[in-house]
Amino acid sequence: MRVIAGTARSIPLKTPKGDKTRPTIDKHKETLFNCLSDRLYDCVFVDLFSGSGGIGIEALSRGARKAYFVENDKEALGCIRENLKKTRLEEKAVVIPSDVITALMTKINEKADIIFMDPPFAMHAEKEIIPLILKNNLLKDDGIIVVEAEENADFGFLEALGLEIFKEKSYKSCKHVFINNK
């Protein structure tokens, strides 16, 4: 895994051993960031379930002003810190060693332009996390939420929250769902 573009382009990133995390493959990451390109410059980016930090680091490399990395696995946290140091993006990063729910309720104290989440697919955490983001007022009015989810994941719950899917990118085994206010 590597940084695809920006100030840290081509720098390889360390990932945790084993299958505790599921890094977004480069091809999917490139598609994701092509969709986000007009929103990245000077944005506040939140990377939930960060794993190795590859998504948040890509956002910083491409011009985000600040990125929050939320992860509770010790090995993954070590990878995030090492990757931030290697890419020289530490000053723009806030690493939060916490579970996502606690972080959203008590650790993030500013509104984000983009919130990205890649939870373990079996958790279907988006159904709990997205309402929590709204309840804690963590997304700017024109901000977006992006979820990496199973191909068959159901997002029918969004309408009741006043949200809608404005874009969806499907791959063989997963999809990126782009969500904003109606």
ABEGO torsion letter per residue (X at the ends): XBBABEAABGBBBBBBBEAABBBBBAAAAAAAAAAAAAAABGBBBBBBGAEAGAAAAAAAAAGBABBBBBBABAAAAAAAAAAAAAAGAAAABBBBBBBAAAAAAAABABBBABBBBBBBAAAGAAAAAAAAAAAAGABBAABBBBBBBBAABBAAAAAAAGBBBABBBBBAABBBBBBBBX
